[in-house]
Amino acid sequence: MAPAVLTRLTLTDFRSYEGASLDLDGRPVFLFGDNGAGKTNLLEAVSFLAPGKGLRGAGAGEVGRRMPGEAKGRAWSVAALVAAEGGDLRLGTGVEPDAARRIVRLEGETVQAGRLSEMVRLIWLTPAQDRLFLEGGTERRRFLDRLAFAAEPPHAAAAAAYERAMRERMKLLTDGPDDPLWLAALESRAAAAGAAVASARIRAVRALQVEIDGRADRPFPLASVSLSGDWDDAPDTEARLASTLAAARGRDAAAGRALSGPHRTDLVVIHREKDRPAAECSTGEQKALVLNLVLAQAARLSRAESAPNPILLLDEVAAHLDPERRAALFDEIAALKLQAFLTGVEAALFDGLKGRGSGVRVDRGALRTVED
């Protein structure tokens, strides 16, 4: 498949943007401006061109522009023109007046959100992920699931189905009624979805490790990645999970949460050269490790023949890299011919992209392209 890139982006009443548009040529875009100018808001808008809640995890009703005194956000939209193998496609998403759920349109027709992943695949890295190795396992699972979803879009549906079945099971265990048949049905659904989730995560980690092993020539720390927990891609995973959930009903009801299942899996990352867990490394090393995971996944997906090239959203990443790693980041983005959106306070951070990317000054919701 030929690379799919955004060639035009239009925001209406999204966060700080009353109305803004940006013409793009497929090259990397670096956004610069003061803190609070709206750089991350623009990245978040792009992230809504994927299924889900975007890079901030915000609901559709939370991102509409609000003026002082307004209780709720306005209806909003994010529209894009996508240049793909078969020609330009018009893609849009947003919330209409007095509606709570966002809609997705392709060529003017309303479609399921899952169709977005057929045209645009996004991978992002934000400052919130700087503490990825210091927080609990929830954030690491979300990070891993986002990488897995970029490679296998059906993973998102399996993860959502598993969470929904487990949530309904816990409600039944804690609030009743005590219905063994209903519980068994929910546990069967959870086991089927959970086995699919576990398998996709295993595939993602294995493929990621192969890619990382081939990156010894980059100035980023190499990682050994694996998963902790009892759930893998073995043929009996679904049956074992259903049996485990059935046996754990009393224990889970007493605890008020499910104590077994793929939701307890954790991503384990080891700094290979130092042979130390990522959590024990310096802040700079942790950031470089996470960035290398993201770049490895982007590099792998850029070679996929049956899917659009990934688009990178890198929020405030360049400022935290030393000059050598910053240059390596820019070189890799250019070499892979990836469309990327990067943010930073100063344009000087992106001197290494001059001639290879487009600069955009962001000033209180206004966008101005800066010539090289």
N, C-alpha and C positions, 0 to 999 in steps of 0.2 A: 504494500500500500504506500502511495506517495505521502510524504509528510503532510499532516493537516495543521495549518497554522491560523492564528487569528489575524485578520487583515484590517478589521475595524472593531472598535469597542465603544459602546454607547451606554452611559449610565443616566438614569432618571430617578431623582429623589432617593438615591441610595446613600445612606449615612450622611456624609458632609457634602455630597454632590447633588445640587439641584438639577443640573444637567451638564454633562460633559461628554466629549467624544475624542477618540484617539485613533488616528490612522497608523497602521503597523505594516512592516514589510517582512516579518518573519525573523528578523534579527533580534538579538537580546535588547531589552529595554531597561535602562536604569533610571529610576525615579529618585529625584533628590529635592529636598526642601526642609523647612524647619519642622521641629517636632509638632505634631498636631495638624500638619498641613493637609493630610489626607492620603498619604502614601500607602499605608497599610489598608485603608479603606478600599483603595483601588485593587490591591491584591485580593482582598476578600471578595470584591465583586467578581473578579475572574474566577475565584474558587467556587462560586455558585454556578459555574458552567459545568460542574460535576454534581452527581447525586449527593445528597446529604446536606449537612449544615454549614459547610464552608470551613475555612481555616480557623475561625474563631469559635466554632461550635455554636453559632447563634441560630435561633429559630427564625423562620421567615418573617414573623411579626416583629422582630427586634431590630431589623436593619433599615427600615424605612426612615427617611429624613424627618426629624422632629424640630420644630421651631420652639423657642422658649415658651413654656406654658402649655404646650400641646401634650396631651396625656398619652397618645400613642402615635407610632410612626405612620407616615403616609404610605399609600400604595407606591410601589417601586418597581423598577425593571432594569435588567442588565441584558443588553442585546449585543450580538457579535456576528460578524461576517467571517465565515470559516472557508479558507481555500483548501479544498480537498481534491482527491484524484478525479472525481467525476464532475468537478466544477464547484462554484461558490455555493455555500449553504447559509441560509439565514437561521440563526439560532437565538432564542430568547428565553428568559425566565423572569419571574417576578410575582408580585402579589397585586391583585386587582382591588379596587375600593370595596371595603366592607367584607373582604375575604380573609381567612386566616391561613390558608394553605397556599403555597406557591404553585404556580403552574409552569409548564415547560412547553414551548412551541418550536416546531421545526417547519420552516417554510410556511409559517402562518397557521399550521394545524397543531392542535393540542395533542401532545404525546406523553407517554410515561417518562418519568425522570430518568429511568434506566437507559433511555435512548441517548442520553448525553454522553455516556462513556463510549459510544460507537464513533463519536466525532472528536471528542476532546478528552485527553487523559492528563491529569494533573498530579504533580508531586510537589509538596511544599515543605518548607522549613521556616519556623517562626521563632522569635525569642522565647516564647513559652516552652519550647522544646529544649532550651538550654539546660534545663534541670531534669532532662529525661532519665538520667541514670541515678538521680538522687530522690526522685519521687517514688510513689508506689507503683505497682505493676500495671495499674489501669492505663496510665499514659503510654507505657511501652507497648501494651497490647494495641492501643489505638494507633500508635505509630506504625507498628508492624502490619496491622490490618489495612492501613492506608497504602502501604507499599504493596501488599498482596492484592488489594483491590485494583491498583493501577495495572497490574499484570493480568488479573483475572476478575473482570467486573462482576461475575456472578457471586463472588465472595461476599460482597456487601449484602446481598439478599439473604444468603445463608446465615451471616452474622446477625442480621435483624430478626430472622425467624427463630434463631436459637434464643436470643435475648427475650423475645416476646413469649415463647413457650415457657422459659424459665421464670419469667415474671408472673405468668398466669399460674404456674405450679406453686410458687411461693404464696400467692394470694389464697389459693385453695388450702394450702397447708396451715396457714396462720388464721384465716377467717372462716374456713369451711365452705361448703359442707364436706364432710368426710366421705368422699366418693372414690373408692379404689379404681373403678373403671375409668372415671374421668381423669384421675391422676395418671393412670397407666397410658392413656391416650396422649396426654401432655408430655409425659416422659418419652414416649415413642417419637413424638415430633421433635422434642429437644435433642434426642439422641441422633436422629437422622441429620438435623441441621448442624449439631455440634461436631459430628464426625466429618462433615464437609468442611467446617471451619478449621478443624485440626489439620486436615489433609492439606488445605490450601496454605496454611501457615507453614507447614513442613516444606512444601514445595518452594515457597517464597524464600525461606531461610537457606535451603540447599542451593538454590539458584544464586542467591545473594552471595553466599560464601564462594562459589565458583568465580563469580565476577570479582570479588574482592581479592582473591588469590592472584588474579592477573593484573593487579594494580600496583605492583611493587615499585614501578617507576614513577609514581606520583608522590609528592611531598606530604602525603596524608598518612596518619598512622593506620596500619593494617589491623583488622579486627578478626577475631574468631567469634562467630555468632552461632547460637544454639537456642533451644527452647527447654525450659524446665517444666516439669509436670508429668502426668501419667498418660497424656492423650497424644496419639500420633496417627499415622496413616495406615496402621495395621488393619487387616481384613476384618478383625473382630471388634474394632473400636466402637462401632455403633451399638452392637450387642452389649459390650462391656459397660458402656455409658448408661444404657437403659437399665441394666441390672444394678449398677451403682446407685443411680438416682432412686430406684425403687427401694433399695435397702436403706437408704439414708433419709427416708421421709421423717422419721421421728427426730433424728439428730438435727436435720435442717429446720424443722419446725421449732425446735427448742432454741436454736441459734438465731433464728429469724433471717437466715440467708443460706444459700446453697454452698456447701463446703467442698464440693467436688464438681469437676467439669472443666471444659476448655476455658471458661472465664477465669480460671485460677492459673492458667499458663502464664509464664513470664519470658520475656526476651532477655537472653544472657549475652552480654558483649564483653569480650576480653581484649585488652590492648596486647597484641601479640608480642611485640618486641619486649615489653616490660613484663609480660605474663602477669598482668594485674587486672582485676575487674575494672570496668570503666568508671564505676563509682569512686574508686580510689585514685583516679588520675586527676591531674590538674584541670581547672575549668577550661583552659585553652585546649587541652588534649581531648576533653569530652566533646567540645564543640566540633573539633576536627574529625573525631570519630563519627559523630552523627552526620556531618556533611559528607563524609566518604561513603556512608551507607546510602545516602540519598543519591549521590553521583553514580555509585555503582548500579543502583536500580535504574536510573535514567539511562545509563550507558547500555544496560541489558535491553531495556525496552526500545531503545532507538534502533536496534537491529531487528526488531520484530517485523515480519513482512505482512502480517494480517491485522495490524492495529496502527492507529495514528501515533506519530511521535509524541513522547511526553512533553508537556510544557512545565517548566520549573517556576515556582514562586518562592523567592528567597528574600525573606524580610529581615533587614538589618544584619545580614550575614557578613558582608564584605568588611564592615568596620571591626569585626572581632578576629580577623585573620591577619597574620603577619604578611609582609609584602610578598614573600615567596609563595605562600599558599593562596593569597589573593590572585596573584598572576596565574597560578596553576588552575584555579577555579575558572577564570576568564578563558584561558586557553582551552580547557576541556569543553566548556559550553560552546565555544566557537568551533572546535574540532568535530564535535558531535552534531553540529548544525541544529542546535536546539533553540527553540524560542524560549526565552526566559525573561522574567520580570524580577528586577532586583531593586531594593530600596536602600537609601542612605541619606544622611543629613547633608553631606557635601559632595559636589560633583567630582572633586579631586579623587575621591575613593575609587572612581571608575575610569581613571585615566587609561588603564590597561584595556578598556573596551572601546576607546575612541577609534573610529574608523571601522569597528566591527559591530557596533550597536548604536542605538538611538538614545539620546538623553532627553528626559522630560522633566521640566521644573514643575513642581506641584506647590501651589500657593492657595490655601484656603478653598479647596475644591475646584480650582482652575488649573488647567493643564496647558503647558506651553512647550512645544518641541524645540530643543536647542540644537542648532547645527554643529557638526564636528568642527 
